[in-house]
Amino acid sequence: MKKLRVLVLVHEDLVPPESLDGIPDDQIREWKTEFDVITTLREVGHDVHPLGVVDDLGKIRRAILDWKPHITFNLLEEFHGIGVFDQHVVSYLELMRQPYTGCNPRGLMLSRDKPLGKKILHYHRIATPRFVVFPLGRAVKPPKRSPYPLLVKSTIEDASLGITQDSVVSDETKLIEQVARVHNEVKTDALVEEYIEGRELYVGVMGNQRLQTFPVWEMVFEKKPDDMRPIATRRVKWDVEFQKKIGLKTHAATNLPTGIEEKINRLCKRIYRALDISGYARMDLRLTADDEIYVLEANPNPNLEYGEDLAESAEAAGISYEALLRRILNLGLRYHAPWRG
């Protein structure tokens, strides 16, 4: 691959230092993804310029016009503090006729809007938990026949924001309490869906037209208390000490029923195409004791940190971290955006 000028978009607070020397682990965790991507791109020979962005598209415009990058590596997960606004940043890159990595605006919009994404999956006859939405600012009137237990979460937030053990409810009173908590604390509409018992599986998918799936990954709780639900709460995802306490592990799924992995791979490609995703994504699934597969979420532009699920599953497929980033760059350069004609 030839040497490229790569503009890397990151949140202003997550621009990493040049070196990790002397920096405590708890600080490193905040911008580890950004450090890994930027450092690796430089190590493989690219000219890399990190750009911290919060709420000013003008900074992006000036960097593109002045530096003329071959491609923008998009690591932004929000804009102006709003998670779903990342799709508008990508739309702006398209308006600037600037190649970029990761998912296109349409795929981001369909995937970030969980109720809309679930409706599309249902249309394509892809199994996903049944759900209802309780809009912000309206009285909560639970359905008369609710299939408890139910899971209550935000309709748009990711990274498990707002999800706790109490988010799984077993009666009407708890349902009303948790919907109110999402409304008051997360300040979004509340999505209430069936809670699916089963194994938590993740599958990385990469490509634009031709798709590749990575080995099925699984999240397990080796020391989970009996009264704890095996769900990816905010604490489970980000509290390192708590992860150690419950024995949280993610690794290649073992002892899958015969034929299930092939079925999962086909399903994940269908999801990817149904939601018009490009670049790379991670599919979150549940496998029940009856070998039924339910799609929980599709996550375009997932965590690219070295050693995290996507990179680890790519490694298991024979793709090193350096090769993974090269593929992501190539997919961005080759994506047929509307401005290409």
Wavefront OBJ file of the C-alpha trace (Angstrom):
o trace
v 0.000 0.000 0.000
v 1.399 3.413 -0.933
v 2.072 6.050 1.686
v -1.092 8.034 2.435
v -1.886 11.314 4.133
v -4.445 10.193 6.738
v -6.528 12.714 8.664
v -7.782 11.028 11.864
v -10.926 12.520 13.398
v -11.153 12.070 17.171
v -12.939 13.828 19.989
v -10.966 16.830 21.189
v -10.500 15.257 24.649
v -9.197 12.000 23.140
v -6.228 13.215 21.101
v -3.541 10.815 22.390
v 0.036 11.690 23.336
v 3.009 10.539 21.262
v 4.066 8.002 23.913
v 2.572 6.039 26.818
v 5.628 6.550 29.001
v 4.746 7.604 32.532
v 0.972 7.685 31.954
v -1.274 5.745 34.405
v -3.397 2.909 33.009
v -6.690 4.580 33.979
v -5.808 7.581 31.794
v -4.631 5.421 28.899
v -7.960 3.589 28.754
v -9.778 6.810 27.819
v -7.954 7.221 24.476
v -6.438 3.757 23.936
v -8.319 3.211 20.659
v -7.135 6.529 19.258
v -3.551 5.832 20.319
v -3.547 2.322 18.831
v -4.947 3.438 15.470
v -2.761 6.529 15.087
v 0.435 4.799 16.236
v -0.127 1.756 14.021
v -0.895 3.849 10.937
v 2.370 5.703 11.475
v 4.300 2.486 12.044
v 3.154 1.089 8.688
v 4.400 4.218 6.954
v 1.496 6.638 6.599
v 1.611 10.394 7.264
v -0.964 10.809 10.032
v -2.569 14.003 11.317
v -4.931 13.659 14.344
v -7.641 16.321 14.522
v -9.628 16.894 17.709
v -13.246 17.843 17.030
v -16.134 18.788 19.328
v -18.660 21.010 17.585
v -16.879 22.810 14.736
v -17.132 21.406 11.218
v -14.966 24.296 10.063
v -11.903 22.598 11.579
v -12.530 19.586 9.364
v -13.026 21.734 6.292
v -9.809 23.692 6.872
v -7.802 20.501 7.460
v -9.108 18.943 4.247
v -8.500 22.055 2.142
v -5.071 22.862 3.623
v -3.582 19.390 4.057
v -5.426 17.527 1.264
v -5.561 14.095 2.922
v -6.027 11.026 0.757
v -8.548 9.731 3.301
v -10.080 10.608 6.664
v -9.998 7.895 9.331
v -13.200 8.447 11.275
v -12.965 7.686 15.007
v -15.636 10.169 16.082
v -18.475 8.670 18.117
v -20.377 11.913 18.653
v -20.565 15.548 17.612
v -21.602 18.397 19.902
v -22.131 15.747 22.602
v -24.784 13.870 20.587
v -23.972 10.272 19.632
v -26.228 10.040 16.584
v -24.702 13.206 15.108
v -21.724 11.170 13.890
v -23.771 10.405 10.778
v -23.885 14.122 9.977
v -20.106 14.413 10.215
v -19.801 11.608 7.658
v -22.403 13.363 5.494
v -20.224 16.477 5.677
v -17.212 14.468 4.531
v -19.268 13.335 1.543
v -20.241 16.943 0.830
v -16.528 17.735 0.868
v -15.931 14.817 -1.531
v -13.546 13.367 0.990
v -12.962 9.585 1.215
v -13.401 8.261 4.760
v -13.238 5.012 6.688
v -16.137 3.179 8.232
v -19.843 3.325 7.618
v -21.757 5.618 5.276
v -24.386 8.091 6.586
v -27.414 5.977 5.658
v -26.036 2.886 7.404
v -25.203 4.915 10.524
v -28.679 6.425 10.617
v -30.506 3.104 10.205
v -28.334 1.313 12.766
v -28.231 4.078 15.393
v -32.034 4.406 15.354
v -32.745 1.115 17.114
v -36.539 0.997 16.592
v -36.200 1.818 12.886
v -33.433 -0.736 12.460
v -35.540 -3.406 14.182
v -38.492 -2.618 11.892
v -36.253 -3.104 8.851
v -34.954 -6.402 10.223
v -38.507 -7.545 10.917
v -39.454 -6.683 7.325
v -36.613 -8.923 6.142
v -37.840 -11.685 8.473
v -34.746 -11.503 10.627
v -35.513 -12.467 14.230
v -35.101 -9.614 16.706
v -36.759 -9.184 20.135
v -40.284 -7.747 20.013
v -40.375 -4.188 21.282
v -42.337 -1.057 22.070
v -41.150 2.568 22.316
v -42.136 4.957 25.112
v -41.553 8.523 23.826
v -39.904 11.093 26.052
v -42.427 13.379 27.712
v -45.422 11.058 27.448
v -47.158 9.064 30.167
v -46.020 5.449 30.420
v -48.817 2.979 29.728
v -47.408 -0.567 29.716
v -48.994 -3.069 27.311
v -51.610 -5.257 28.983
v -49.879 -8.455 27.896
v -46.170 -7.867 28.334
v -43.911 -10.935 27.901
v -41.804 -10.379 31.030
v -38.902 -10.168 31.608
v -38.257 -7.069 29.500
v -35.135 -4.991 28.871
v -35.391 -1.187 29.024
v -32.818 0.978 27.236
v -32.360 4.128 25.170
v -33.562 4.159 21.577
v -30.369 5.793 20.291
v -27.492 5.664 22.794
v -24.703 3.107 22.432
v -21.851 1.768 24.609
v -24.565 0.524 27.034
v -25.254 4.060 28.253
v -28.064 3.865 30.788
v -28.124 0.061 30.996
v -27.832 -1.480 34.486
v -28.903 -4.749 36.091
v -32.180 -3.003 36.988
v -32.843 -2.458 33.275
v -34.220 -6.009 33.127
v -37.704 -5.785 34.647
v -40.224 -8.442 35.632
v -43.360 -6.447 36.435
v -45.279 -3.317 35.489
v -44.052 -1.235 38.436
v -40.378 -1.848 37.615
v -41.068 -1.220 33.932
v -42.526 2.218 34.674
v -39.575 3.024 36.979
v -36.941 2.096 34.380
v -38.660 3.915 31.528
v -38.791 7.018 33.739
v -35.090 6.610 34.522
v -34.182 6.516 30.808
v -36.366 9.580 30.212
v -34.931 11.535 33.146
v -31.269 10.481 33.107
v -30.472 9.588 29.499
v -33.097 12.028 28.155
v -34.162 9.951 25.150
v -37.124 7.825 24.188
v -37.118 4.423 25.907
v -36.977 1.151 23.980
v -38.551 -1.785 25.809
v -37.902 -5.189 24.274
v -38.176 -8.863 25.158
v -35.288 -10.084 27.258
v -33.796 -13.070 25.457
v -32.085 -15.660 27.639
v -29.060 -17.230 25.999
v -25.419 -16.904 24.996
v -24.169 -13.405 24.101
v -22.389 -13.573 20.738
v -20.561 -10.965 18.645
v -19.622 -11.198 14.981
v -17.355 -8.795 13.114
v -18.285 -8.072 9.496
v -16.170 -6.171 6.983
v -16.714 -5.041 3.409
v -18.702 -2.872 1.025
v -20.127 -5.198 -1.626
v -18.144 -8.378 -0.889
v -18.450 -9.189 2.806
v -16.260 -11.141 5.192
v -17.307 -12.342 8.629
v -14.857 -12.995 11.456
v -15.069 -15.960 13.859
v -18.006 -15.873 16.276
v -16.983 -14.299 19.592
v -18.665 -14.812 22.943
v -18.955 -12.844 26.178
v -18.914 -15.032 29.296
v -19.111 -14.347 33.040
v -16.935 -16.937 34.769
v -17.656 -15.731 38.329
v -21.096 -14.210 37.905
v -23.322 -14.161 41.013
v -26.472 -16.274 40.646
v -28.758 -13.235 40.827
v -26.888 -11.298 38.125
v -28.249 -11.158 34.589
v -25.588 -11.876 31.916
v -26.010 -8.577 30.052
v -23.498 -5.992 28.861
v -24.312 -3.166 31.256
v -22.372 0.084 31.339
v -20.438 -1.222 34.330
v -19.641 -4.546 32.654
v -18.258 -2.753 29.595
v -16.130 -0.099 31.253
v -15.367 -0.921 34.918
v -12.112 -2.915 34.849
v -12.212 -3.896 38.541
v -15.791 -5.098 38.206
v -14.819 -7.117 35.118
v -12.190 -8.909 37.192
v -14.673 -9.517 40.005
v -17.229 -11.248 37.755
v -14.613 -13.009 35.612
v -15.629 -11.292 32.382
v -14.057 -12.883 29.312
v -14.587 -12.524 25.581
v -13.159 -15.164 23.280
v -13.930 -17.368 20.297
v -17.215 -19.165 20.883
v -16.780 -22.885 21.530
v -19.177 -25.835 21.485
v -21.587 -24.190 19.097
v -24.247 -26.561 17.733
v -23.501 -28.129 14.368
v -24.208 -25.732 11.515
v -24.918 -22.729 13.746
v -21.734 -20.816 12.901
v -22.475 -20.989 9.166
v -26.056 -19.895 9.845
v -24.833 -16.983 11.972
v -22.380 -15.859 9.297
v -25.096 -15.811 6.624
v -27.442 -13.978 8.978
v -24.876 -11.289 9.808
v -24.281 -10.579 6.128
v -28.042 -10.231 5.629
v -28.226 -7.748 8.529
v -25.285 -5.769 7.159
v -26.937 -5.429 3.749
v -30.452 -4.804 5.095
v -29.179 -1.813 7.101
v -26.995 -0.547 4.230
v -23.797 -0.722 6.317
v -20.374 -0.276 4.725
v -16.780 -0.446 5.988
v -16.926 -2.595 9.113
v -19.370 -3.461 11.892
v -20.071 -5.781 14.814
v -23.322 -7.708 15.164
v -24.633 -8.437 18.679
v -26.651 -11.651 18.905
v -28.274 -13.995 21.413
v -28.332 -17.765 20.917
v -31.078 -19.462 22.940
v -31.046 -22.954 24.421
v -33.287 -23.984 21.489
v -30.635 -22.770 18.989
v -32.728 -19.762 17.942
v -30.687 -16.707 16.927
v -31.908 -13.203 17.794
v -30.305 -9.984 16.587
v -29.893 -7.519 19.441
v -28.102 -4.702 17.607
v -25.933 -3.857 14.628
v -22.968 -1.641 15.509
v -21.188 0.097 12.610
v -17.749 1.554 13.400
v -17.226 -0.549 16.561
v -14.266 -0.258 18.923
v -10.960 -0.636 17.042
v -8.706 -0.846 20.084
v -5.935 -3.416 19.823
v -6.910 -6.458 21.879
v -10.641 -5.722 21.818
v -13.254 -8.026 20.282
v -13.113 -6.895 16.647
v -9.319 -6.906 16.461
v -9.074 -10.205 18.350
v -11.615 -11.948 16.122
v -9.822 -10.584 13.038
v -6.567 -11.970 14.429
v -8.261 -15.354 14.825
v -9.144 -15.136 11.125
v -5.479 -14.550 10.264
v -5.699 -10.755 9.946
v -3.147 -8.861 12.028
v -4.013 -5.488 13.565
v -1.884 -3.735 10.942
v -3.642 -5.655 8.155
v -7.043 -4.864 9.674
v -6.352 -1.120 9.531
v -5.029 -1.433 5.970
v -8.246 -3.164 4.925
v -10.318 -0.458 6.577
v -8.373 2.197 4.673
v -8.793 0.345 1.380
v -12.521 -0.077 1.905
v -12.825 3.656 2.545
v -10.855 4.506 -0.583
v -12.979 2.140 -2.673
v -16.411 3.001 -1.273
v -18.592 4.272 -4.102
v -20.021 7.408 -2.512
v -22.625 9.404 -4.514
v -20.131 12.167 -5.285
v -17.992 9.690 -7.224
v -20.664 9.671 -9.934
l 1 2 3 4 5 6 7 8 9 10 11 12 13 14 15 16 17 18 19 20 21 22 23 24 25 26 27 28 29 30 31 32 33 34 35 36 37 38 39 40 41 42 43 44 45 46 47 48 49 50 51 52 53 54 55 56 57 58 59 60 61 62 63 64 65 66 67 68 69 70 71 72 73 74 75 76 77 78 79 80 81 82 83 84 85 86 87 88 89 90 91 92 93 94 95 96 97 98 99 100 101 102 103 104 105 106 107 108 109 110 111 112 113 114 115 116 117 118 119 120 121 122 123 124 125 126 127 128 129 130 131 132 133 134 135 136 137 138 139 140 141 142 143 144 145 146 147 148 149 150 151 152 153 154 155 156 157 158 159 160 161 162 163 164 165 166 167 168 169 170 171 172 173 174 175 176 177 178 179 180 181 182 183 184 185 186 187 188 189 190 191 192 193 194 195 196 197 198 199 200 201 202 203 204 205 206 207 208 209 210 211 212 213 214 215 216 217 218 219 220 221 222 223 224 225 226 227 228 229 230 231 232 233 234 235 236 237 238 239 240 241 242 243 244 245 246 247 248 249 250 251 252 253 254 255 256 257 258 259 260 261 262 263 264 265 266 267 268 269 270 271 272 273 274 275 276 277 278 279 280 281 282 283 284 285 286 287 288 289 290 291 292 293 294 295 296 297 298 299 300 301 302 303 304 305 306 307 308 309 310 311 312 313 314 315 316 317 318 319 320 321 322 323 324 325 326 327 328 329 330 331 332 333 334 335 336 337 338 339 340 341
